[in-house]
Amino acid sequence: MLLWGVFLLGLCRGKRDLPLLLPIAAAALLTCHRLAVGYGSYFLPEPVQAALIHPWLEGVTALLLAAYLALHRERAFWKGLGLAAGWSAGALAAAGLVSHLRGGYLARYLAGLVPQLGAGIWDGALYWLIWWLVLVCAALSAWELARAIARAQGEARALELKNQLMRENYRAIEGRLRENARRDHELAHQVTALDAAVRARDRAEAERWVSVWKRRRGEDQTRFTGNATVNVVLQDAAGRARAAGIAFEAEVMLPDALPIPDGDLCALLMNMLDNALAGAERTPAGREKRVRFRMRVEGDFVPILCENTFDGHVETAPDGTLRTTKGDAASHGFGLAQMRAVAEKYDSILDVSWTDSCFTVQTAPQFPERG
């Protein structure tokens, strides 16, 4: 029943573990064999009972389990099997010792089993060995299924976080584009009003509109590059930096179009700048808060460098990977993973380094081959 439950649960989760049918058949044959030996004479016809109590049935059961083990070449499976064998042997030895000290049945059974094995009588030992293998295989299959379900849930959650980040990125870009369109519309009206004042020779009105235009020009955001996607991302970061009192410096030399999809550019740059701004905000009082960004094209590569001041505090996991110091560890931790995934997608790596006062992230995505 346990094996069937694991198999059917796997089917419900889209995982067809067909080799598991082998220990299921072995368990069914062994159960029928033992029932026929003990109680078959009460309800089975003699020919059927004779077939079910024949020693060949246990041999077939052993072959089924051997085939199941042969199909498993995973290191984790054999490691689990070895651990189970070691713990079982230790538990049996401990139980046998306690039984011997207390004059129990297990010690007498084990003592009687040794001469049987010496005489070539394997029925009893084979029965318990097969049952042990069936139970261990069931436990290992259940553990592997649980891990597969956990992995699937983790991937689904990561995909949802990725979709959420992409939606937020595109909403930010759309908002910035709408803001730019509004400013362009207002500028057109101002130019029209200025032109009317000049034609009417109204010097005071013309000077007023020039003053308005200069003031609004000072408020307008800097145009960093002709690449619309990168420019919008940098304008958004510059606005947030200005609001937080962070000095923002960007040097970008890019063509108007890049052969890298906008979605990947947004995922890489927005996460990079989000982390940089968050780190700069933690810069201790008395020190300048600064973010410095560099991006250019060199041949088929786009080197990107982002540096920011911070408080010097970095948390790392036991494997050396960074841990986020932000409140929403799940999404920001995935943001770092997303940057790394984009870099690797374009045959690059995400290089992260830091000193006591400066945190640096750099990468150099390669343009995809045209074909």
C-alpha positions as a Markdown table, in Angstrom:
| # | Residue | x | y | z |
|---|---|---|---|---|
| 1 | Met | 0.0 | 0.0 | 0.0 |
| 2 | Leu | 2.9 | 2.4 | 0.8 |
| 3 | Leu | 4.5 | 1.7 | -2.6 |
| 4 | Trp | 1.2 | 2.1 | -4.4 |
| 5 | Gly | 0.6 | 5.4 | -2.6 |
| 6 | Val | 4.0 | 6.7 | -3.6 |
| 7 | Phe | 3.5 | 5.6 | -7.2 |
| 8 | Leu | 0.0 | 7.1 | -7.5 |
| 9 | Leu | 1.1 | 10.4 | -5.8 |
| 10 | Gly | 3.9 | 10.6 | -8.3 |
| 11 | Leu | 1.4 | 10.2 | -11.2 |
| 12 | Cys | -0.7 | 13.0 | -9.7 |
| 13 | Arg | 2.3 | 15.2 | -9.7 |
| 14 | Gly | 3.2 | 14.3 | -13.3 |
| 15 | Lys | 6.1 | 12.0 | -12.4 |
| 16 | Arg | 5.8 | 8.5 | -13.8 |
| 17 | Asp | 8.2 | 6.3 | -11.8 |
| 18 | Leu | 7.6 | 3.1 | -13.8 |
| 19 | Pro | 10.6 | 1.2 | -12.2 |
| 20 | Leu | 8.6 | 1.5 | -8.9 |
| 21 | Leu | 6.2 | -1.1 | -10.3 |
| 22 | Leu | 9.0 | -3.7 | -9.8 |
| 23 | Pro | 9.1 | -3.5 | -6.0 |
| 24 | Ile | 5.3 | -3.2 | -6.0 |
| 25 | Ala | 5.1 | -6.5 | -7.9 |
| 26 | Ala | 7.7 | -8.0 | -5.5 |
| 27 | Ala | 5.8 | -7.0 | -2.5 |
| 28 | Ala | 2.5 | -8.4 | -3.9 |
| 29 | Leu | 4.2 | -11.8 | -4.8 |
| 30 | Leu | 5.8 | -12.0 | -1.4 |
| 31 | Thr | 2.5 | -11.2 | 0.4 |
| 32 | Cys | 0.6 | -13.9 | -1.7 |
| 33 | His | 3.4 | -16.4 | -1.0 |
| 34 | Arg | 3.3 | -16.0 | 2.8 |
| 35 | Leu | -0.5 | -16.0 | 2.9 |
| 36 | Ala | -0.6 | -19.2 | 0.8 |
| 37 | Val | 2.0 | -20.8 | 3.1 |
| 38 | Gly | 0.2 | -19.9 | 6.3 |
| 39 | Tyr | -3.5 | -20.0 | 5.4 |
| 40 | Gly | -3.8 | -21.1 | 1.7 |
| 41 | Ser | -5.2 | -24.5 | 2.6 |
| 42 | Tyr | -8.3 | -22.9 | 4.1 |
| 43 | Phe | -9.5 | -21.0 | 1.0 |
| 44 | Leu | -7.3 | -21.9 | -2.0 |
| 45 | Pro | -7.6 | -24.8 | -4.4 |
| 46 | Glu | -4.7 | -27.2 | -4.0 |
| 47 | Pro | -3.1 | -26.5 | -7.4 |
| 48 | Val | -3.2 | -22.7 | -6.8 |
| 49 | Gln | -1.7 | -23.2 | -3.3 |
| 50 | Ala | 1.0 | -25.5 | -4.6 |
| 51 | Ala | 2.0 | -22.8 | -7.1 |
| 52 | Leu | 2.0 | -20.0 | -4.6 |
| 53 | Ile | 4.0 | -21.9 | -1.9 |
| 54 | His | 6.7 | -23.0 | -4.4 |
| 55 | Pro | 10.2 | -21.6 | -3.6 |
| 56 | Trp | 10.4 | -20.2 | -7.1 |
| 57 | Leu | 8.1 | -17.4 | -6.1 |
| 58 | Glu | 10.6 | -15.9 | -3.7 |
| 59 | Gly | 13.2 | -16.3 | -6.4 |
| 60 | Val | 11.1 | -14.2 | -8.8 |
| 61 | Thr | 10.6 | -11.6 | -6.1 |
| 62 | Ala | 14.3 | -11.4 | -5.5 |
| 63 | Leu | 14.9 | -10.9 | -9.3 |
| 64 | Leu | 12.3 | -8.1 | -9.5 |
| 65 | Leu | 14.1 | -6.3 | -6.7 |
| 66 | Ala | 17.5 | -6.9 | -8.3 |
| 67 | Ala | 16.1 | -5.4 | -11.5 |
| 68 | Tyr | 14.8 | -2.4 | -9.6 |
| 69 | Leu | 18.2 | -1.8 | -8.0 |
| 70 | Ala | 20.0 | -2.2 | -11.4 |
| 71 | Leu | 17.8 | 0.5 | -12.9 |
| 72 | His | 18.9 | 3.0 | -10.2 |
| 73 | Arg | 22.3 | 4.5 | -11.0 |
| 74 | Glu | 21.9 | 7.7 | -9.0 |
| 75 | Arg | 24.5 | 8.3 | -6.4 |
| 76 | Ala | 22.0 | 9.7 | -3.9 |
| 77 | Phe | 19.9 | 6.4 | -4.1 |
| 78 | Trp | 22.9 | 4.2 | -3.4 |
| 79 | Lys | 24.1 | 6.5 | -0.6 |
| 80 | Gly | 20.7 | 6.3 | 1.0 |
| 81 | Leu | 20.6 | 2.5 | 0.6 |
| 82 | Gly | 24.0 | 2.2 | 2.2 |
| 83 | Leu | 23.0 | 4.4 | 5.1 |
| 84 | Ala | 19.8 | 2.4 | 5.6 |
| 85 | Ala | 21.9 | -0.9 | 5.5 |
| 86 | Gly | 24.3 | 0.5 | 8.1 |
| 87 | Trp | 21.6 | 1.8 | 10.4 |
| 88 | Ser | 19.6 | -1.5 | 10.1 |
| 89 | Ala | 22.6 | -3.6 | 10.8 |
| 90 | Gly | 23.4 | -1.5 | 13.9 |
| 91 | Ala | 19.8 | -1.6 | 15.1 |
| 92 | Leu | 19.6 | -5.4 | 14.6 |
| 93 | Ala | 22.9 | -5.9 | 16.4 |
| 94 | Ala | 21.7 | -3.8 | 19.3 |
| 95 | Ala | 18.3 | -5.5 | 19.5 |
| 96 | Gly | 20.0 | -8.9 | 19.3 |
| 97 | Leu | 22.3 | -8.0 | 22.2 |
| 98 | Val | 19.4 | -6.7 | 24.3 |
| 99 | Ser | 17.4 | -9.9 | 23.5 |
| 100 | His | 20.4 | -12.1 | 24.4 |
| 101 | Leu | 20.9 | -10.3 | 27.8 |
| 102 | Arg | 17.2 | -10.7 | 28.6 |
| 103 | Gly | 16.8 | -14.2 | 27.2 |
| 104 | Gly | 14.4 | -13.0 | 24.4 |
| 105 | Tyr | 13.1 | -14.6 | 21.3 |
| 106 | Leu | 15.1 | -12.6 | 18.8 |
| 107 | Ala | 18.5 | -13.8 | 20.1 |
| 108 | Arg | 17.2 | -17.5 | 19.8 |
| 109 | Tyr | 15.9 | -16.8 | 16.3 |
| 110 | Leu | 19.2 | -15.3 | 15.1 |
| 111 | Ala | 21.1 | -18.2 | 16.7 |
| 112 | Gly | 19.0 | -20.7 | 14.9 |
| 113 | Leu | 19.3 | -18.8 | 11.6 |
| 114 | Val | 23.0 | -19.2 | 11.4 |
| 115 | Pro | 22.9 | -23.1 | 11.1 |
| 116 | Gln | 20.1 | -22.8 | 8.6 |
| 117 | Leu | 22.2 | -20.6 | 6.3 |
| 118 | Gly | 25.1 | -23.0 | 6.7 |
| 119 | Ala | 22.9 | -25.8 | 5.6 |
| 120 | Gly | 21.7 | -23.9 | 2.6 |
| 121 | Ile | 18.2 | -23.1 | 3.9 |
| 122 | Trp | 17.7 | -19.5 | 2.8 |
| 123 | Asp | 13.9 | -19.2 | 3.0 |
| 124 | Gly | 13.7 | -17.4 | 6.3 |
| 125 | Ala | 16.7 | -15.0 | 5.7 |
| 126 | Leu | 15.6 | -14.3 | 2.1 |
| 127 | Tyr | 12.1 | -13.5 | 3.3 |
| 128 | Trp | 13.3 | -10.9 | 5.8 |
| 129 | Leu | 15.9 | -9.5 | 3.4 |
| 130 | Ile | 13.3 | -9.0 | 0.6 |
| 131 | Trp | 10.9 | -7.3 | 3.0 |
| 132 | Trp | 13.7 | -5.0 | 4.2 |
| 133 | Leu | 14.6 | -4.1 | 0.6 |
| 134 | Val | 10.9 | -3.4 | -0.2 |
| 135 | Leu | 10.5 | -1.1 | 2.8 |
| 136 | Val | 13.8 | 0.7 | 2.2 |
| 137 | Cys | 13.0 | 1.2 | -1.5 |
| 138 | Ala | 9.6 | 2.5 | -0.6 |
| 139 | Ala | 11.1 | 5.0 | 1.9 |
| 140 | Leu | 13.8 | 6.1 | -0.6 |
| 141 | Ser | 11.1 | 6.5 | -3.4 |
| 142 | Ala | 8.9 | 8.5 | -1.0 |
| 143 | Trp | 11.9 | 10.7 | -0.1 |
| 144 | Glu | 12.8 | 11.3 | -3.7 |
| 145 | Leu | 9.2 | 12.2 | -4.6 |
| 146 | Ala | 9.1 | 14.6 | -1.7 |
| 147 | Arg | 12.3 | 16.3 | -3.0 |
| 148 | Ala | 10.8 | 16.4 | -6.5 |
| 149 | Ile | 7.6 | 18.1 | -5.2 |
| 150 | Ala | 9.7 | 20.6 | -3.2 |
| 151 | Arg | 11.8 | 21.4 | -6.2 |
| 152 | Ala | 8.7 | 21.9 | -8.4 |
| 153 | Gln | 7.2 | 24.2 | -5.8 |
| 154 | Gly | 10.4 | 26.1 | -5.5 |
| 155 | Glu | 10.6 | 26.5 | -9.3 |
| 156 | Ala | 7.0 | 27.6 | -9.5 |
| 157 | Arg | 7.6 | 30.2 | -6.8 |
| 158 | Ala | 10.8 | 31.4 | -8.5 |
| 159 | Leu | 8.8 | 31.7 | -11.8 |
| 160 | Glu | 6.1 | 33.7 | -10.1 |
| 161 | Leu | 8.7 | 36.0 | -8.5 |
| 162 | Lys | 10.3 | 36.5 | -11.9 |
| 163 | Asn | 7.0 | 37.3 | -13.5 |
| 164 | Gln | 6.3 | 39.7 | -10.7 |
| 165 | Leu | 9.6 | 41.5 | -11.1 |
| 166 | Met | 9.1 | 41.7 | -14.9 |
| 167 | Arg | 5.7 | 43.2 | -14.4 |
| 168 | Glu | 7.1 | 45.8 | -12.0 |
| 169 | Asn | 9.9 | 46.6 | -14.4 |
| 170 | Tyr | 7.6 | 47.1 | -17.3 |
| 171 | Arg | 5.2 | 49.2 | -15.2 |
| 172 | Ala | 8.1 | 51.4 | -14.2 |
| 173 | Ile | 9.2 | 51.8 | -17.8 |
| 174 | Glu | 5.7 | 52.5 | -19.0 |
| 175 | Gly | 5.3 | 55.1 | -16.3 |
| 176 | Arg | 8.5 | 56.8 | -17.2 |
| 177 | Leu | 7.6 | 56.8 | -20.9 |
| 178 | Arg | 4.2 | 58.4 | -20.1 |
| 179 | Glu | 6.0 | 61.0 | -18.0 |
| 180 | Asn | 8.4 | 61.8 | -20.9 |
| 181 | Ala | 5.4 | 62.1 | -23.3 |
| 182 | Arg | 3.7 | 64.5 | -20.9 |
| 183 | Arg | 6.8 | 66.6 | -20.6 |
| 184 | Asp | 7.2 | 66.7 | -24.4 |
| 185 | His | 3.5 | 67.7 | -24.8 |
| 186 | Glu | 4.0 | 70.6 | -22.3 |
| 187 | Leu | 7.2 | 71.7 | -24.0 |
| 188 | Ala | 5.3 | 71.9 | -27.3 |
| 189 | His | 2.7 | 74.2 | -25.7 |
| 190 | Gln | 5.4 | 76.3 | -24.2 |
| 191 | Val | 7.2 | 76.7 | -27.5 |
| 192 | Thr | 3.9 | 77.7 | -29.2 |
| 193 | Ala | 3.2 | 80.3 | -26.5 |
| 194 | Leu | 6.8 | 81.6 | -26.8 |
| 195 | Asp | 6.4 | 81.9 | -30.5 |
| 196 | Ala | 3.2 | 83.8 | -30.1 |
| 197 | Ala | 4.8 | 86.2 | -27.7 |
| 198 | Val | 7.7 | 86.8 | -30.1 |
| 199 | Arg | 5.4 | 87.4 | -33.0 |
| 200 | Ala | 3.4 | 89.9 | -30.9 |
| 201 | Arg | 6.6 | 91.6 | -29.8 |
| 202 | Asp | 5.5 | 91.1 | -26.2 |
| 203 | Arg | 9.0 | 91.1 | -24.6 |
| 204 | Ala | 7.7 | 90.6 | -21.0 |
| 205 | Glu | 5.6 | 87.6 | -22.0 |
| 206 | Ala | 8.5 | 86.1 | -24.0 |
| 207 | Glu | 10.9 | 86.5 | -21.1 |
| 208 | Arg | 8.3 | 84.8 | -18.8 |
| 209 | Trp | 8.1 | 81.8 | -21.1 |
| 210 | Val | 11.9 | 81.6 | -21.4 |
| 211 | Ser | 12.1 | 81.7 | -17.6 |
| 212 | Val | 9.5 | 78.9 | -17.3 |
| 213 | Trp | 11.3 | 76.8 | -20.0 |
| 214 | Lys | 14.7 | 77.2 | -18.2 |
| 215 | Arg | 13.2 | 76.3 | -14.9 |
| 216 | Arg | 11.5 | 73.2 | -16.3 |
| 217 | Arg | 14.7 | 72.3 | -18.2 |
| 218 | Gly | 16.6 | 72.3 | -14.9 |
| 219 | Glu | 13.9 | 70.0 | -13.5 |
| 220 | Asp | 13.9 | 67.6 | -16.5 |
| 221 | Gln | 15.9 | 64.5 | -16.1 |
| 222 | Thr | 19.2 | 64.0 | -17.9 |
| 223 | Arg | 19.2 | 62.1 | -21.1 |
| 224 | Phe | 21.9 | 59.4 | -20.6 |
| 225 | Thr | 21.8 | 57.6 | -23.9 |
| 226 | Gly | 19.8 | 57.2 | -27.1 |
| 227 | Asn | 18.9 | 53.7 | -26.2 |
| 228 | Ala | 15.3 | 54.2 | -25.0 |
| 229 | Thr | 15.2 | 51.2 | -22.6 |
| 230 | Val | 18.5 | 51.9 | -20.9 |
| 231 | Asn | 17.8 | 55.6 | -20.7 |
| 232 | Val | 14.4 | 55.0 | -19.0 |
| 233 | Val | 16.0 | 52.7 | -16.4 |
| 234 | Leu | 18.8 | 55.1 | -15.7 |
| 235 | Gln | 16.4 | 58.1 | -15.4 |
| 236 | Asp | 14.3 | 56.1 | -13.0 |
| 237 | Ala | 17.4 | 55.3 | -10.9 |
| 238 | Ala | 18.6 | 58.9 | -11.0 |
| 239 | Gly | 15.2 | 60.2 | -9.8 |
| 240 | Arg | 15.2 | 57.8 | -6.9 |
| 241 | Ala | 18.9 | 58.6 | -6.1 |
| 242 | Arg | 18.1 | 62.3 | -6.1 |
| 243 | Ala | 15.1 | 61.8 | -3.7 |
| 244 | Ala | 17.3 | 59.8 | -1.4 |
| 245 | Gly | 20.2 | 62.3 | -1.4 |
| 246 | Ile | 22.5 | 59.9 | -3.3 |
| 247 | Ala | 25.0 | 61.2 | -5.9 |
| 248 | Phe | 24.3 | 59.4 | -9.1 |
| 249 | Glu | 26.9 | 59.3 | -11.9 |
| 250 | Ala | 26.4 | 57.4 | -15.2 |
| 251 | Glu | 28.6 | 57.2 | -18.3 |
| 252 | Val | 26.9 | 55.3 | -21.1 |
| 253 | Met | 28.0 | 54.8 | -24.7 |
| 254 | Leu | 25.4 | 52.7 | -26.5 |
| 255 | Pro | 23.8 | 52.6 | -29.9 |
| 256 | Asp | 20.1 | 53.3 | -30.1 |
| 257 | Ala | 19.3 | 49.5 | -30.4 |
| 258 | Leu | 21.0 | 46.5 | -28.8 |
| 259 | Pro | 20.6 | 42.9 | -29.9 |
| 260 | Ile | 19.7 | 42.0 | -26.3 |
| 261 | Pro | 15.9 | 41.8 | -25.6 |
| 262 | Asp | 14.5 | 44.7 | -23.5 |
| 263 | Gly | 13.2 | 42.2 | -20.9 |
| 264 | Asp | 16.7 | 40.8 | -20.2 |
| 265 | Leu | 18.2 | 44.3 | -20.1 |
| 266 | Cys | 15.5 | 45.5 | -17.6 |
| 267 | Ala | 16.0 | 42.4 | -15.4 |
| 268 | Leu | 19.8 | 42.9 | -15.3 |
| 269 | Leu | 20.0 | 46.7 | -14.9 |
| 270 | Met | 17.0 | 47.4 | -12.7 |
| 271 | Asn | 18.1 | 44.7 | -10.2 |
| 272 | Met | 21.6 | 46.0 | -10.3 |
| 273 | Leu | 20.6 | 49.6 | -9.7 |
| 274 | Asp | 18.0 | 48.6 | -7.1 |
| 275 | Asn | 20.8 | 46.9 | -5.1 |
| 276 | Ala | 23.2 | 49.7 | -5.6 |
| 277 | Leu | 20.7 | 52.4 | -4.4 |
| 278 | Ala | 19.7 | 50.2 | -1.4 |
| 279 | Gly | 23.4 | 49.8 | -0.5 |
| 280 | Ala | 24.2 | 53.5 | -0.9 |
| 281 | Glu | 21.3 | 54.4 | 1.5 |
| 282 | Arg | 23.1 | 52.4 | 4.2 |
| 283 | Thr | 26.3 | 54.5 | 3.8 |
| 284 | Pro | 27.2 | 55.8 | 7.3 |
| 285 | Ala | 26.5 | 59.4 | 8.2 |
| 286 | Gly | 29.3 | 61.8 | 7.4 |
| 287 | Arg | 30.3 | 59.9 | 4.2 |
| 288 | Glu | 29.1 | 60.7 | 0.7 |
| 289 | Lys | 26.4 | 58.4 | -0.7 |
| 290 | Arg | 27.3 | 57.6 | -4.3 |
| 291 | Val | 26.3 | 55.3 | -7.1 |
| 292 | Arg | 28.6 | 55.1 | -10.2 |
| 293 | Phe | 27.4 | 53.3 | -13.4 |
| 294 | Arg | 29.3 | 52.5 | -16.6 |
| 295 | Met | 28.0 | 50.8 | -19.7 |
| 296 | Arg | 29.4 | 50.7 | -23.2 |
| 297 | Val | 29.8 | 48.5 | -26.3 |
| 298 | Glu | 33.2 | 46.9 | -27.0 |
| 299 | Gly | 33.0 | 44.6 | -30.1 |
| 300 | Asp | 30.4 | 42.0 | -29.4 |
| 301 | Phe | 30.4 | 42.6 | -25.6 |
| 302 | Val | 28.6 | 45.1 | -23.4 |
| 303 | Pro | 30.8 | 45.7 | -20.3 |
| 304 | Ile | 28.7 | 46.9 | -17.3 |
| 305 | Leu | 30.1 | 48.3 | -14.1 |
| 306 | Cys | 28.1 | 49.4 | -11.1 |
| 307 | Glu | 29.7 | 50.7 | -7.9 |
| 308 | Asn | 28.1 | 52.1 | -4.7 |
| 309 | Thr | 29.2 | 53.2 | -1.3 |
| 310 | Phe | 27.8 | 51.1 | 1.6 |
| 311 | Asp | 28.3 | 50.4 | 5.3 |
| 312 | Gly | 30.8 | 47.6 | 4.7 |
| 313 | His | 28.5 | 44.9 | 6.1 |
| 314 | Val | 28.1 | 41.9 | 3.9 |
| 315 | Glu | 26.5 | 38.6 | 4.9 |
| 316 | Thr | 27.5 | 35.4 | 3.2 |
| 317 | Ala | 26.1 | 31.8 | 3.4 |
| 318 | Pro | 28.3 | 28.8 | 4.3 |
| 319 | Asp | 28.8 | 28.2 | 0.6 |
| 320 | Gly | 30.2 | 31.7 | 0.1 |
| 321 | Thr | 27.1 | 33.1 | -1.7 |
| 322 | Leu | 25.8 | 36.5 | -0.7 |
| 323 | Arg | 22.8 | 36.9 | 1.6 |
| 324 | Thr | 20.6 | 39.9 | 1.2 |
| 325 | Thr | 20.5 | 42.5 | 4.0 |
| 326 | Lys | 17.1 | 43.8 | 2.7 |
| 327 | Gly | 13.8 | 43.1 | 4.4 |
| 328 | Asp | 12.3 | 41.1 | 1.6 |
| 329 | Ala | 14.9 | 38.4 | 1.4 |
| 330 | Ala | 13.0 | 36.1 | -1.0 |
| 331 | Ser | 12.5 | 38.6 | -3.8 |
| 332 | His | 15.8 | 40.4 | -3.5 |
| 333 | Gly | 17.7 | 37.1 | -3.2 |
| 334 | Phe | 16.0 | 36.1 | -6.4 |
| 335 | Gly | 16.9 | 39.4 | -7.9 |
| 336 | Leu | 20.6 | 38.5 | -7.5 |
| 337 | Ala | 20.0 | 35.1 | -9.0 |
| 338 | Gln | 18.1 | 36.7 | -11.9 |
| 339 | Met | 21.0 | 39.0 | -12.7 |
| 340 | Arg | 23.3 | 36.0 | -12.6 |
| 341 | Ala | 21.0 | 34.0 | -14.9 |
| 342 | Val | 20.9 | 36.9 | -17.4 |
| 343 | Ala | 24.7 | 37.2 | -17.4 |
| 344 | Glu | 25.1 | 33.4 | -17.9 |
| 345 | Lys | 22.5 | 33.5 | -20.7 |
| 346 | Tyr | 24.8 | 35.8 | -22.7 |
| 347 | Asp | 28.0 | 33.8 | -22.0 |
| 348 | Ser | 29.2 | 36.0 | -19.1 |
| 349 | Ile | 29.5 | 35.9 | -15.3 |
| 350 | Leu | 28.3 | 38.2 | -12.6 |
| 351 | Asp | 31.4 | 39.3 | -10.7 |
| 352 | Val | 30.7 | 40.7 | -7.2 |
| 353 | Ser | 33.4 | 42.2 | -5.0 |
| 354 | Trp | 33.6 | 44.7 | -2.2 |
| 355 | Thr | 35.9 | 46.6 | 0.1 |
| 356 | Asp | 35.1 | 48.3 | 3.5 |
| 357 | Ser | 33.4 | 51.2 | 1.7 |
| 358 | Cys | 32.7 | 50.2 | -1.9 |
| 359 | Phe | 30.5 | 47.4 | -3.4 |
| 360 | Thr | 31.1 | 46.5 | -7.1 |
| 361 | Val | 29.0 | 44.4 | -9.5 |
| 362 | Gln | 30.2 | 43.9 | -13.1 |
| 363 | Thr | 29.5 | 41.7 | -16.0 |
| 364 | Ala | 30.0 | 41.7 | -19.8 |
| 365 | Pro | 27.1 | 40.1 | -21.7 |
| 366 | Gln | 28.0 | 39.0 | -25.2 |
| 367 | Phe | 25.7 | 39.7 | -28.1 |
| 368 | Pro | 23.8 | 36.6 | -29.3 |
| 369 | Glu | 24.8 | 35.3 | -32.7 |
| 370 | Arg | 22.7 | 36.5 | -35.6 |
| 371 | Gly | 21.3 | 33.7 | -37.6 |
